[in-house]
Amino acid sequence: MELIFPVILLLLVFLSLVTVGQGTVAVTTIFGKYRRTLRPGLNFRIPLIESIYKRISIQNRAVELNFQAVTVDQANVHFTSLLLFAVFDDRVETIQNVAFKFISERDFMATLSRTVEGSIRAYVATKRQAEILGLRREITEAVKTNVDHMLEDWGFHLLDLQINDITFDEEVLRSMSKVVASNNLKAAAENEGQALLITKTKAAEAEGNAIKIAAEAEREAARMRGQAVALFREEVAKGVGHAAKEMREAHLDASFILFSMWTEALKNFTEHGKGNVIFLDGSVDGMQKTLRELMAMNQVKTVNE
């Protein structure tokens, strides 16, 4: 009998000791009612009456989710997402929510998965397949707002939500590839057309500038040729007038000058004709007619002087 009491006392002391691991807390109950929360380390409890109901991890937790959604144009989209969450804080109310909101951890994870999946499906259902790939950030923000609010009611806090992969059915991917390829061909054709248009425009501008420059050069050359011809005629007229004046002073017939010019012209035609045929009236009457016309022009010149 003397040994029974020390053994019982030692057993009660042993049963009253509880060790809680780092990063976790323990929720105790007495006759099924919440009693208190035990912190990490060595704790004491009322033996045989106070029991450990659940041990709760307060570390960050991650879960990977895979599910499917349908766009407004009936395209199947497959998502792979990573959800990072943790217990909101160590307050008594928060710990109670985490411990007693769900019967088991399996029920909590199933509810969490369906909540994220439902939020993404509801958002995707309002978008077209061509928009999904460009809305990764918008989808994440929309789901975060909904899921974070719900997790707080359960005693948790959403730390991060990442959509790691967005894929479509193989048939949809092929059709999207065809669309991208056709758009690329269209863009290439448009670029080629623009390049050809620019090339032709530049060529037309260059040709126009060349024609303009050539016309200006021709006009300048014609002006200079006209000036040269006018200057030549002026010098010829001065020379003829001076020679006629000297012959009149010498009491000679001025028509001799015209006859000399006529024969000089025939000589030049013969030497520099280069095979061209030039028809001239070489008869005496024709020469006299030409001389009379030249003399008349000379008289008009003399009157004007």
WOCORBEL-V311600 format. One record per pair of residues at least 24 apart in sequence whose ideal C-beta (glycine too) atoms are under 10 Angstrom apart, sorted by the first residue. I is the first residue (numbers start at 1). J is the second residue. D is the distance in Angstrom with one decimal. If there is no record, write none. Layout:
# WOCORBEL-V311600
((I & J & D) (I & J & D))
This chain:
# WOCORBEL-V311600
((11 & 47 & 8.2) (11 & 48 & 9.8) (12 & 46 & 9.8) (12 & 47 & 5.0) (12 & 48 & 7.8) (13 & 44 & 9.2) (13 & 47 & 8.1) (14 & 47 & 8.3) (15 & 45 & 8.2) (15 & 46 & 9.3) (15 & 47 & 3.8) (15 & 48 & 6.5) (15 & 50 & 9.9) (16 & 43 & 9.2) (16 & 44 & 5.2) (16 & 45 & 5.7) (16 & 46 & 7.0) (16 & 47 & 4.5) (16 & 48 & 9.1) (16 & 50 & 8.6) (17 & 42 & 6.6) (17 & 43 & 7.7) (17 & 44 & 6.5) (17 & 45 & 8.1) (17 & 47 & 9.0) (18 & 42 & 7.5) (18 & 43 & 4.6) (18 & 44 & 7.1) (18 & 45 & 5.3) (18 & 47 & 10.0) (18 & 50 & 8.9) (18 & 51 & 9.9) (18 & 52 & 6.7) (19 & 43 & 7.5) (20 & 52 & 9.0) (20 & 55 & 7.3) (21 & 55 & 7.8) (21 & 57 & 9.0) (22 & 58 & 9.8) (22 & 59 & 9.2) (23 & 56 & 10.0) (23 & 57 & 6.1) (23 & 58 & 6.1) (23 & 59 & 4.5) (23 & 60 & 9.6) (24 & 55 & 5.3) (24 & 56 & 6.3) (24 & 57 & 5.1) (24 & 58 & 6.5) (24 & 59 & 7.9) (24 & 87 & 10.0) (25 & 54 & 9.4) (25 & 55 & 7.4) (25 & 56 & 5.3) (25 & 57 & 8.5) (25 & 58 & 6.2) (25 & 87 & 8.4) (25 & 90 & 6.7) (25 & 95 & 6.3) (25 & 98 & 9.1) (25 & 99 & 9.2) (26 & 52 & 5.3) (26 & 53 & 8.1) (26 & 54 & 7.5) (26 & 55 & 5.1) (26 & 56 & 7.6) (26 & 95 & 9.7) (26 & 99 & 9.7) (27 & 52 & 7.4) (27 & 53 & 4.8) (27 & 54 & 5.0) (27 & 55 & 7.7) (27 & 56 & 6.5) (27 & 92 & 9.8) (27 & 95 & 6.3) (27 & 96 & 7.7) (27 & 98 & 8.4) (27 & 99 & 4.5) (27 & 100 & 8.3) (28 & 52 & 5.8) (28 & 53 & 6.3) (28 & 54 & 9.3) (29 & 53 & 4.5) (29 & 54 & 9.1) (29 & 99 & 9.3) (29 & 100 & 9.8) (34 & 92 & 8.6) (34 & 95 & 9.0) (34 & 96 & 6.1) (34 & 99 & 7.7) (34 & 100 & 7.5) (36 & 92 & 8.2) (36 & 95 & 9.6) (37 & 90 & 7.6) (37 & 91 & 9.3) (37 & 92 & 6.4) (37 & 94 & 9.7) (37 & 95 & 5.0) (37 & 96 & 8.5) (37 & 99 & 8.7) (39 & 90 & 8.1) (53 & 99 & 6.6) (53 & 100 & 8.6) (54 & 95 & 9.5) (54 & 98 & 8.4) (54 & 99 & 5.0) (54 & 100 & 8.6) (54 & 104 & 9.7) (54 & 105 & 9.2) (55 & 99 & 9.5) (56 & 87 & 6.7) (56 & 90 & 9.7) (56 & 94 & 9.8) (56 & 95 & 6.6) (56 & 98 & 5.4) (56 & 99 & 6.2) (56 & 105 & 9.9) (56 & 155 & 8.9) (57 & 86 & 8.6) (57 & 87 & 7.6) (57 & 98 & 9.6) (57 & 105 & 9.9) (58 & 86 & 6.8) (58 & 87 & 4.6) (58 & 88 & 9.6) (58 & 89 & 8.8) (58 & 90 & 6.6) (58 & 94 & 9.8) (58 & 95 & 8.9) (58 & 98 & 9.0) (59 & 86 & 6.7) (59 & 87 & 8.5) (60 & 84 & 6.1) (60 & 85 & 7.5) (60 & 86 & 4.7) (60 & 87 & 9.4) (60 & 157 & 10.0) (60 & 159 & 6.3) (60 & 160 & 9.3) (61 & 85 & 5.8) (61 & 86 & 6.3) (61 & 87 & 8.8) (61 & 109 & 9.6) (61 & 156 & 8.5) (61 & 159 & 9.1) (62 & 86 & 9.8) (62 & 159 & 9.0) (62 & 160 & 9.0) (62 & 162 & 9.9) (63 & 109 & 6.6) (63 & 112 & 7.1) (63 & 113 & 7.4) (63 & 116 & 9.1) (64 & 113 & 9.9) (64 & 162 & 9.8) (64 & 164 & 8.3) (65 & 109 & 9.8) (65 & 112 & 8.6) (65 & 113 & 5.5) (65 & 114 & 9.7) (65 & 116 & 5.8) (65 & 117 & 6.7) (65 & 120 & 9.0) (65 & 161 & 9.6) (65 & 163 & 9.7) (66 & 113 & 9.4) (66 & 117 & 9.3) (66 & 165 & 9.0) (67 & 113 & 7.7) (67 & 114 & 9.0) (67 & 116 & 8.0) (67 & 117 & 4.3) (67 & 118 & 9.3) (67 & 120 & 7.3) (67 & 121 & 7.7) (68 & 117 & 8.7) (68 & 120 & 9.8) (68 & 121 & 8.3) (68 & 124 & 9.6) (68 & 167 & 9.9) (68 & 169 & 9.5) (69 & 117 & 7.9) (69 & 118 & 9.7) (69 & 120 & 5.7) (69 & 121 & 4.4) (69 & 122 & 8.7) (69 & 123 & 8.2) (69 & 124 & 4.0) (69 & 125 & 7.1) (69 & 127 & 9.6) (69 & 132 & 8.7) (69 & 139 & 9.5) (69 & 166 & 9.6) (70 & 121 & 7.4) (70 & 124 & 7.1) (70 & 125 & 6.5) (70 & 129 & 9.6) (71 & 124 & 5.8) (71 & 125 & 7.0) (71 & 126 & 8.6) (71 & 127 & 5.8) (71 & 128 & 5.7) (71 & 129 & 4.8) (71 & 130 & 8.9) (71 & 131 & 8.1) (71 & 132 & 6.4) (71 & 168 & 9.2) (71 & 172 & 9.4) (72 & 124 & 8.4) (72 & 125 & 6.2) (72 & 126 & 6.1) (72 & 127 & 6.3) (72 & 128 & 5.8) (72 & 129 & 8.6) (72 & 131 & 9.3) (73 & 127 & 9.0) (73 & 128 & 5.1) (73 & 129 & 5.8) (73 & 130 & 8.5) (73 & 131 & 9.8) (73 & 172 & 9.9) (74 & 129 & 8.7) (74 & 172 & 9.8) (75 & 124 & 9.4) (75 & 127 & 9.8) (75 & 128 & 7.9) (75 & 129 & 3.7) (75 & 130 & 9.0) (75 & 132 & 8.1) (75 & 168 & 6.2) (75 & 169 & 7.4) (75 & 171 & 9.4) (75 & 172 & 5.2) (75 & 175 & 9.1) (75 & 176 & 9.1) (76 & 129 & 9.0) (76 & 167 & 9.4) (76 & 168 & 6.7) (76 & 169 & 4.9) (76 & 171 & 9.3) (76 & 172 & 7.0) (77 & 120 & 9.0) (77 & 121 & 9.3) (77 & 124 & 6.0) (77 & 127 & 9.3) (77 & 129 & 7.1) (77 & 132 & 5.7) (77 & 133 & 9.3) (77 & 166 & 6.3) (77 & 167 & 7.4) (77 & 168 & 5.9) (77 & 169 & 8.6) (77 & 172 & 8.5) (78 & 165 & 7.6) (78 & 166 & 7.4) (78 & 167 & 4.7) (78 & 168 & 7.3) (78 & 169 & 8.0) (79 & 116 & 9.2) (79 & 117 & 8.2) (79 & 120 & 6.1) (79 & 121 & 9.2) (79 & 124 & 8.4) (79 & 132 & 9.6) (79 & 136 & 10.0) (79 & 139 & 8.6) (79 & 163 & 6.1) (79 & 164 & 8.6) (79 & 165 & 7.2) (79 & 166 & 6.0) (79 & 167 & 8.3) (80 & 162 & 9.4) (80 & 163 & 7.5) (80 & 164 & 5.0) (80 & 165 & 4.0) (80 & 166 & 8.0) (80 & 167 & 8.2) (81 & 113 & 9.9) (81 & 116 & 6.7) (81 & 117 & 9.0) (81 & 120 & 7.6) (81 & 139 & 9.4) (81 & 140 & 8.4) (81 & 143 & 8.2) (81 & 161 & 6.5) (81 & 162 & 6.4) (81 & 163 & 4.9) (81 & 164 & 6.5) (81 & 165 & 8.4) (81 & 166 & 9.5) (82 & 160 & 7.7) (82 & 161 & 7.4) (82 & 162 & 4.6) (82 & 163 & 8.2) (82 & 164 & 5.9) (83 & 109 & 10.0) (83 & 112 & 7.1) (83 & 113 & 8.4) (83 & 115 & 9.9) (83 & 116 & 6.2) (83 & 143 & 9.4) (83 & 144 & 10.0) (83 & 147 & 7.8) (83 & 151 & 9.5) (83 & 158 & 7.4) (83 & 159 & 8.8) (83 & 160 & 7.9) (83 & 161 & 5.7) (83 & 162 & 8.2) (84 & 158 & 7.6) (84 & 159 & 4.4) (84 & 160 & 4.3) (84 & 161 & 7.4) (84 & 162 & 7.9) (85 & 112 & 7.9) (85 & 147 & 8.7) (85 & 148 & 8.8) (85 & 151 & 6.1) (85 & 154 & 9.7) (85 & 156 & 5.1) (85 & 157 & 6.4) (85 & 158 & 5.2) (85 & 159 & 5.8) (85 & 160 & 8.4) (85 & 161 & 8.9) (86 & 151 & 9.7) (86 & 156 & 6.7) (86 & 157 & 6.0) (86 & 158 & 8.9) (86 & 159 & 6.0) (87 & 151 & 10.0) (87 & 154 & 9.7) (87 & 155 & 6.2) (87 & 156 & 6.0) (87 & 157 & 7.4) (88 & 151 & 7.9) (88 & 152 & 6.2) (88 & 153 & 10.0) (88 & 154 & 8.9) (88 & 155 & 5.7) (88 & 156 & 5.9) (88 & 157 & 4.3) (88 & 158 & 9.7) (89 & 155 & 8.7) (89 & 157 & 8.1) (91 & 155 & 9.1) (93 & 155 & 8.1) (94 & 152 & 9.1) (94 & 154 & 9.5) (94 & 155 & 4.6) (94 & 156 & 8.7) (94 & 157 & 9.4) (95 & 155 & 7.0) (96 & 155 & 7.6) (97 & 152 & 9.0) (97 & 153 & 7.3) (97 & 154 & 5.8) (97 & 155 & 3.4) (97 & 156 & 8.5) (98 & 154 & 6.9) (98 & 155 & 3.8) (98 & 156 & 6.9) (99 & 155 & 8.1) (100 & 155 & 9.3) (101 & 153 & 7.9) (101 & 154 & 5.0) (101 & 155 & 6.8) (101 & 156 & 9.5) (102 & 154 & 7.5) (108 & 154 & 7.3) (108 & 156 & 8.8) (111 & 150 & 8.9) (111 & 154 & 8.3) (112 & 147 & 7.9) (112 & 150 & 8.6) (112 & 151 & 7.6) (112 & 154 & 8.4) (112 & 156 & 8.4) (112 & 158 & 9.8) (115 & 143 & 9.1) (115 & 146 & 7.6) (115 & 147 & 5.9) (115 & 150 & 5.9) (115 & 151 & 8.5) (115 & 154 & 9.9) (116 & 143 & 6.2) (116 & 144 & 9.8) (116 & 146 & 8.7) (116 & 147 & 5.7) (116 & 150 & 9.7) (116 & 158 & 9.6) (116 & 161 & 7.5) (117 & 143 & 9.5) (118 & 143 & 9.5) (118 & 146 & 8.7) (118 & 147 & 9.7) (119 & 143 & 4.4) (119 & 144 & 9.0) (119 & 145 & 8.7) (119 & 146 & 4.6) (119 & 147 & 6.1) (119 & 150 & 9.1) (119 & 161 & 9.7) (120 & 146 & 9.6) (120 & 147 & 9.7) (120 & 161 & 9.7) (120 & 163 & 8.0) (122 & 146 & 8.6) (124 & 166 & 9.6) (129 & 168 & 6.7) (129 & 169 & 10.0) (129 & 172 & 6.5) (129 & 175 & 9.1) (129 & 176 & 7.4) (130 & 176 & 7.7) (130 & 179 & 8.0) (132 & 166 & 6.3) (132 & 168 & 8.2) (133 & 166 & 6.2) (133 & 167 & 9.8) (133 & 168 & 9.0) (133 & 176 & 9.0) (135 & 163 & 9.9) (135 & 166 & 9.3) (136 & 162 & 9.5) (136 & 163 & 5.6) (136 & 164 & 9.7) (136 & 166 & 6.6) (137 & 163 & 8.9) (139 & 163 & 6.3) (139 & 166 & 8.6) (236 & 261 & 9.0) (237 & 297 & 9.2) (237 & 298 & 9.1) (237 & 301 & 6.2) (237 & 305 & 9.8) (238 & 301 & 9.9) (240 & 294 & 9.1) (240 & 297 & 9.4) (240 & 298 & 6.8) (240 & 301 & 7.8) (241 & 298 & 7.7) (241 & 301 & 6.1) (241 & 302 & 7.2) (241 & 305 & 6.9) (244 & 295 & 9.6) (244 & 298 & 6.3) (244 & 299 & 9.8) (244 & 301 & 8.8) (244 & 302 & 7.4) (245 & 302 & 8.6) (245 & 305 & 9.4) (248 & 302 & 9.4) (253 & 295 & 9.9) (254 & 295 & 7.3) (254 & 298 & 6.9) (254 & 299 & 9.4) (254 & 302 & 9.3) (255 & 288 & 9.6) (255 & 291 & 5.8) (255 & 292 & 8.8) (255 & 294 & 8.3) (255 & 295 & 5.9) (255 & 298 & 9.0) (256 & 291 & 9.9) (257 & 294 & 8.8) (257 & 295 & 9.4) (257 & 298 & 8.2) (258 & 287 & 9.7) (258 & 290 & 8.1) (258 & 291 & 5.0) (258 & 292 & 9.0) (258 & 293 & 9.2) (258 & 294 & 4.4) (258 & 295 & 6.1) (258 & 297 & 9.3) (258 & 298 & 7.3) (259 & 287 & 7.9) (259 & 290 & 9.7) (259 & 291 & 6.5) (259 & 294 & 9.2) (261 & 290 & 9.8) (261 & 291 & 9.4) (261 & 294 & 7.2) (262 & 287 & 6.5) (262 & 290 & 6.4) (262 & 291 & 6.9) (262 & 294 & 7.8) (263 & 287 & 9.5) (265 & 290 & 9.6))
